[in-house]
Each structure stands twice: as structure tokens, then as C-alpha cells.
Amino acid sequence: MKKGVKLIAVILALLAFTGVQAQEAQQFSLQQSIEYALKNRVNLKAYRNEEDIAKARVGEIRSIGLPQIDVAAEVGNNFVRQKTLFDPELFGGGPALEPFVITPEQIASGEPITLTPTYSQPGPRTEGLIAVSFVQPYAGSAVIAGSQLLFDGSYLIGLKAAKTYTELSRKSTIQSEIEVAELVSKAYYSVLVSRERIELLNQNLARLDTLLKQTQVMFENGVAEKLDVDRLRVSVNNLVVQKQRTERLLELSVNQLKFQMGMDHKEQLVLTDKLSEVEVDLAKTIGKDSFNYSNRIEYSMLETQRDLAMLDLRNKRSGYLPKLYLTARYGYNGVGSSLSDVLNVRAGYDNTTDRNYFDFGYVGVQLTVPVFDGLRKSYQIQQSKLALENTKLGFDFLEQSIDLELDQASAELTSSLELMRSQRENMELAQEIARVAKIKYQEGVGSNLEVVTAETDLREAQTNYYAAMFDALISKVNLDKATGTLLTK
């Protein structure tokens, strides 16, 4: 009884585990696969980071036009004090007071003593210059300075260029997304075709296996020859090998699709689209009516590059304009005979005895006018004009390339569809021939060799049909990309 309970528990556990595994299998249509790839591809995440970098660049340039404020403090030792030459002749000296003596007799007389000072002329001064220093051993300062850009033509144009560059970065991301959608679509169709081929191979294998067993019975009853059995066995073995090869191809295709989607290869993936549904939509993409070049991201990117080239030219020309700044500074400078003295800050208007720090302030407007730079800006403008001209020439070349790509993609899809229809007809004929050959052989009016040949022709026709179908699907993707409709948001 206990063993039975344990067995039931094990079975339930296995069923639960299988259910979990089944839930983990993710189901994706083609559109869902593309959306998953757009969210999880590593290279697209890097492109989106570049977009954020471009946006931060706009903020960096904008910050140039905002107030710039700095605070600085400094304390230092003038270990070699700066000196200057001083001319004493520049300062005139006054007459010297003559010495006088009060005698004891004058004091003892009790009479008032009248002092009459006398002055003598100053003596000769030292000739020549004297080296003196007006610098204290220690000095300190604390300053707050600010500036505000009032006018700069390059700044205004640079701000516009930064925003345009952000737009170019965004379009680069879109271009990468289109490339990812192309790769995912082709990988998805590859899985669909391989999966459909395996289903047909299973049907062929089941049919041949049944025929082999019937022929084996006929051989045992003396109705068929051993050669007939061997021929069918060879066909079955070849079909098994072909199926194994196709299964490996399917596995590789699934792994390729996971890689293009940015999915972990260990995760399970189930495709929900059917190949028959895709076939119906193939004819809808033929033609390029009402095509607009701006539908192509490459054309839109070139337009943005042209705008950037025009802004660059305007920026170079604005270099001839003046620049105007509002500046202001306020701070304190102090001195001391020792480090402790200069660190002991004594300031304030009410301090008139031992003050060692004195404040200062300045506010003004700075105007810078470019006069001559050795023709540097002139050469820069010439380069910008040529770069703009090259960008404009790029439109003609790009339009011609797009026209050629559209013609080629449309012709390839039309040719692929015609070939696919022809191969489908061949496959249907081969299926009918194989069916009739089998009936004739079973009725005894046909040969075993005829059956084997018909089965071989059928497999070849099926292989050709699915190869043509895959080419048609790839041509469909190429035309969607050429018309700019592969990925629309």
C-alpha cells in the first residue's frame, strides 16, 4: 500500500514538473518575436544608451548659457617674498628737531619754563634704489566669482545642432531596429519552413514504412521478391537520414532565431504562425505604388545629416560675431606673519585695530570682438560649404540606390512566387504519381522500382518546393525593407 502511495506521489510530481515545463515554453508570433527582440537585443540597448548620451549632450550645451558660479579659498606661504625696487627720492623728508636741555636751575626757580624748539635741515639721503618687500610671509583669500553669457551666436546654433544630433541618434536606433526585424523575420521563416518539411517527411516516412511492411508480408507469402523489400528499406533509411538532417537544421534555425531575438538558448520557444497563413500574405507586398523616399530610414537620416551640415555652416559664420558676458567677483584677501595668524580671520568694518582680511568686489561686462584670426574661420566655412554640398549630392545617389533596390526586390519576389507556384504544381504531380504507383504495385500491375522512383521524385519535388517557398519569404522581407514597411511603429 505504501509503495502504491509513493508511486502515485512520484507520478503526480512528474506531471506537475511537466506542467511547469509546459508553462515555461513561450509562444511567439512573428510580430511578437520582433517586439521581443526590440526589447532584449543587447546591441539595441547600446544604441538606446547612445540616445541618452545625445540627450545629455544637449543638457551639457544648454548649461553653457546658464550662470557659472565658482567659489575658491586659498592659504599659502610666501617662502620667498617678492621684492621691488624703491626710490627714496620720491618721498621728501621734513626738518629734524634740535635737542634741548632743561637745567636744574630752571626747575628750582619755580618760574614757567618756555620751550622754543628749533629745527635743523635734513641731512643728505642715500642715493640709488632700495630693494624692499611689501608682501607678508603668509596670505589667504576667499572669492566667489560668477559669469553669465549674454550673447554668443555659436551657442544658440550649437544648441540647435545638439537637438538635431539627438534626432540623428534616434534615427540610428530605428535603423538598427529595422535590421533586427529583418534578421528575426528571416530566422522565423526558416523555422517555419523546416518545421513544415519535417511534417511532410513524417508523412512520407509513415507511408513508406507502411508500404515496406506490406511488401515484407507479400515477400513472406511469396508474392514479392526480396529485392522489392530491400529497395523500400533503402528508401526508408534514406528518408530517415533526411529527416534527421532536417531536424538538426530545425534545431539550428530555432537557436538562430533565439539569438536574433536576444533570448537565452536554454528557454523554450514555440512559434504560433503557420506557413499557410504567410503564403496568403505574400502577394500583398508586390508593387511599389505610392512609395515615398522618406519612408526609408536611410533617407530620413540623410535629411538630418543635411540639417546638421547647414547648422555647422551657420556656426562657423557666427564666429565673426562678438561675444558678451556679464562678470562679477567678491571676496576677501588677508595676510599674516604666521600661518596661525592668517588662519585667524579678523575682518569687518567695525574692526579698526588688528584687521587682517579686507574685502573687495567687482562687476562688469566683457565684450570680445574677433578681428583677425589668420583666415582660420574663412577656411572652416569653405570646408562646411563643401560638406553641405556633398550631403545634398548624397540624395541623388541614395534615391538611385533605393530605386534599384526596389526593382530588384520586386523582381526577385515575382520570380520567387512564379517558381514556387511551379514547384507546388510539380510536388502535387509527384504526389499523384507516387499515389498511383503505390496502388498499381499493390494491385500487382506495377513494379516496386516504379514506387521507389516515384517516392524519390516526390521527396525531390518537396525539397524544391520548400526551397522556393523559403526564397519567396526572404524576397518578401527584402521588399518590405526596400519599401520601408518592414517595421512600422
TATA-V517847 format. One record per backbone hydrogen bond with DSSP energy under -1.0 kcal/mol. CO is the residue of the C=O (numbers start at 1). NH is the residue of the N-H. E is the energy in kcal/mol with one decimal. If there is no record, write none. Layout:
CO & NH & E
CO & NH & E
//
This chain:
1 & 5 & -2.1
2 & 6 & -2.5
3 & 7 & -2.5
4 & 8 & -2.2
5 & 9 & -2.4
6 & 10 & -2.5
7 & 11 & -2.4
8 & 12 & -2.7
9 & 13 & -2.4
10 & 14 & -2.5
11 & 15 & -2.5
12 & 16 & -2.7
13 & 17 & -2.6
14 & 18 & -2.6
15 & 19 & -2.4
16 & 20 & -2.2
17 & 21 & -2.5
18 & 22 & -2.5
19 & 23 & -2.2
20 & 24 & -1.8
26 & 270 & -3.1
28 & 272 & -2.3
29 & 33 & -2.4
30 & 34 & -2.2
31 & 35 & -2.4
32 & 36 & -2.5
33 & 37 & -2.2
34 & 38 & -2.3
35 & 39 & -1.1
36 & 40 & -1.6
37 & 41 & -2.6
41 & 45 & -1.6
42 & 46 & -1.9
43 & 47 & -1.9
44 & 48 & -2.3
45 & 49 & -1.9
46 & 50 & -1.8
47 & 51 & -1.7
48 & 52 & -2.0
49 & 53 & -2.3
50 & 54 & -2.3
51 & 55 & -2.2
52 & 56 & -2.4
53 & 57 & -1.9
54 & 58 & -1.6
55 & 59 & -1.7
56 & 60 & -2.2
57 & 61 & -2.4
58 & 62 & -2.6
59 & 63 & -1.8
61 & 64 & -1.2
62 & 65 & -1.4
63 & 66 & -1.2
68 & 147 & -2.0
70 & 145 & -2.8
72 & 143 & -3.0
74 & 141 & -2.7
76 & 139 & -2.2
77 & 79 & -1.9
84 & 132 & -2.9
86 & 130 & -3.6
87 & 90 & -1.6
88 & 91 & -2.0
96 & 120 & -3.1
103 & 107 & -1.4
104 & 108 & -2.8
105 & 109 & -1.7
118 & 98 & -4.0
120 & 96 & -2.0
130 & 86 & -3.5
132 & 84 & -3.0
137 & 78 & -3.4
138 & 336 & -2.1
139 & 76 & -2.7
140 & 334 & -3.2
141 & 74 & -2.8
142 & 332 & -2.7
143 & 72 & -2.9
144 & 330 & -2.1
145 & 70 & -3.0
146 & 328 & -2.3
147 & 68 & -2.9
148 & 326 & -2.5
151 & 324 & -2.3
152 & 156 & -1.5
153 & 157 & -1.9
154 & 158 & -2.5
155 & 159 & -2.0
156 & 160 & -1.4
157 & 161 & -2.5
158 & 162 & -2.2
159 & 163 & -1.6
160 & 164 & -2.2
161 & 165 & -2.5
162 & 166 & -1.8
163 & 167 & -1.7
164 & 168 & -2.1
165 & 169 & -2.3
166 & 170 & -2.1
167 & 171 & -2.2
168 & 172 & -1.9
169 & 173 & -1.6
170 & 174 & -1.9
171 & 175 & -2.4
172 & 176 & -2.0
173 & 177 & -2.2
174 & 178 & -2.3
175 & 179 & -1.9
176 & 180 & -2.3
177 & 181 & -2.6
178 & 182 & -2.2
179 & 183 & -2.2
180 & 184 & -2.8
181 & 185 & -2.3
182 & 186 & -2.3
183 & 187 & -2.3
184 & 188 & -2.7
185 & 189 & -2.5
186 & 190 & -1.9
187 & 191 & -1.7
188 & 192 & -2.2
189 & 193 & -2.6
190 & 194 & -2.2
191 & 195 & -2.7
192 & 196 & -2.2
193 & 197 & -2.3
194 & 198 & -1.9
195 & 199 & -1.7
196 & 200 & -2.0
197 & 201 & -2.6
198 & 202 & -2.5
199 & 203 & -1.9
200 & 204 & -2.8
201 & 205 & -2.8
202 & 206 & -2.5
203 & 207 & -2.4
204 & 208 & -2.9
205 & 209 & -2.6
206 & 210 & -2.1
207 & 211 & -2.1
208 & 212 & -2.7
209 & 213 & -2.3
210 & 214 & -2.3
211 & 215 & -2.5
212 & 216 & -2.3
213 & 217 & -2.1
214 & 218 & -2.4
215 & 219 & -2.6
216 & 220 & -2.3
217 & 221 & -1.7
218 & 223 & -3.0
218 & 224 & -1.0
219 & 222 & -1.4
225 & 229 & -1.4
226 & 230 & -2.5
227 & 231 & -2.4
228 & 232 & -2.0
229 & 233 & -2.3
230 & 234 & -2.5
231 & 235 & -2.1
232 & 236 & -2.6
233 & 237 & -2.6
234 & 238 & -2.7
235 & 239 & -2.3
236 & 240 & -2.4
237 & 241 & -2.3
238 & 242 & -2.5
239 & 243 & -2.3
240 & 244 & -2.5
241 & 245 & -2.4
242 & 246 & -2.3
243 & 247 & -2.6
244 & 248 & -2.2
245 & 249 & -2.1
246 & 250 & -2.5
247 & 251 & -2.4
248 & 252 & -2.4
249 & 253 & -2.5
250 & 254 & -2.6
251 & 255 & -2.3
252 & 256 & -2.5
253 & 257 & -2.3
254 & 258 & -2.6
255 & 259 & -2.3
256 & 260 & -2.4
257 & 261 & -1.9
258 & 263 & -3.0
264 & 267 & -1.6
268 & 26 & -1.9
270 & 28 & -2.8
274 & 278 & -1.5
275 & 279 & -1.9
276 & 280 & -1.2
279 & 282 & -1.1
282 & 285 & -1.4
283 & 286 & -1.2
288 & 291 & -1.2
292 & 295 & -2.2
293 & 296 & -1.9
296 & 300 & -1.8
297 & 301 & -2.7
298 & 302 & -1.9
299 & 303 & -2.0
300 & 304 & -1.8
301 & 305 & -2.5
302 & 306 & -2.2
303 & 307 & -2.0
304 & 308 & -2.3
305 & 309 & -2.2
306 & 310 & -2.3
307 & 311 & -2.3
308 & 312 & -2.3
309 & 313 & -1.9
310 & 314 & -2.2
311 & 315 & -2.3
312 & 316 & -2.1
313 & 317 & -2.1
314 & 318 & -2.0
316 & 319 & -1.0
317 & 320 & -1.7
318 & 321 & -1.8
323 & 368 & -2.8
324 & 150 & -2.7
324 & 151 & -1.7
325 & 366 & -3.0
326 & 148 & -2.5
327 & 364 & -2.8
328 & 146 & -2.7
329 & 362 & -3.0
330 & 144 & -3.1
331 & 360 & -2.3
332 & 142 & -2.3
333 & 358 & -2.6
334 & 140 & -2.6
336 & 138 & -2.3
338 & 342 & -2.1
339 & 343 & -2.0
340 & 344 & -1.1
343 & 345 & -1.6
346 & 356 & -2.1
346 & 357 & -1.9
348 & 351 & -1.4
356 & 335 & -1.6
358 & 333 & -2.4
360 & 331 & -2.3
362 & 329 & -3.1
364 & 327 & -2.9
366 & 325 & -2.8
368 & 323 & -2.5
375 & 379 & -2.0
376 & 380 & -2.0
377 & 381 & -2.4
378 & 382 & -1.9
379 & 383 & -2.1
380 & 384 & -2.2
381 & 385 & -2.5
382 & 386 & -2.0
383 & 387 & -2.4
384 & 388 & -2.3
385 & 389 & -2.1
386 & 390 & -2.4
387 & 391 & -1.9
388 & 392 & -2.1
389 & 393 & -2.2
390 & 394 & -1.5
392 & 395 & -1.0
393 & 397 & -1.5
394 & 398 & -2.6
395 & 399 & -2.6
396 & 400 & -2.1
397 & 401 & -2.3
398 & 402 & -2.7
399 & 403 & -2.5
400 & 404 & -2.2
401 & 405 & -2.5
402 & 406 & -2.7
403 & 407 & -2.4
404 & 408 & -2.6
405 & 409 & -2.7
406 & 410 & -2.6
407 & 411 & -2.5
408 & 412 & -2.8
409 & 413 & -2.2
410 & 414 & -2.4
411 & 415 & -2.7
412 & 416 & -2.6
413 & 417 & -2.6
414 & 418 & -2.2
415 & 419 & -2.5
416 & 420 & -2.5
417 & 421 & -2.4
418 & 422 & -2.3
419 & 423 & -2.8
420 & 424 & -2.4
421 & 425 & -2.3
422 & 426 & -2.3
423 & 427 & -2.5
424 & 428 & -2.6
425 & 429 & -2.4
426 & 430 & -2.7
427 & 431 & -2.5
428 & 432 & -2.1
429 & 433 & -2.7
430 & 434 & -2.7
431 & 435 & -2.3
432 & 436 & -2.6
433 & 437 & -2.8
434 & 438 & -2.0
435 & 439 & -2.1
436 & 440 & -2.9
437 & 441 & -2.3
438 & 442 & -2.6
439 & 443 & -2.2
440 & 445 & -2.4
440 & 446 & -1.4
447 & 451 & -1.2
448 & 452 & -2.4
449 & 453 & -2.6
450 & 454 & -2.2
451 & 455 & -2.5
452 & 456 & -2.3
453 & 457 & -2.5
454 & 458 & -2.0
455 & 459 & -2.3
456 & 460 & -2.1
457 & 461 & -2.4
458 & 462 & -2.6
459 & 463 & -2.5
460 & 464 & -2.5
461 & 465 & -2.2
462 & 466 & -2.4
463 & 467 & -1.9
464 & 468 & -2.3
465 & 469 & -2.4
466 & 470 & -2.3
467 & 471 & -2.2
468 & 472 & -2.2
469 & 473 & -2.4
470 & 474 & -2.4
471 & 475 & -2.5
472 & 476 & -2.1
473 & 477 & -2.1
474 & 478 & -2.4
475 & 479 & -2.4
476 & 480 & -2.3
477 & 481 & -2.3
478 & 482 & -2.3
479 & 483 & -2.3
480 & 485 & -2.5
480 & 486 & -1.0
//
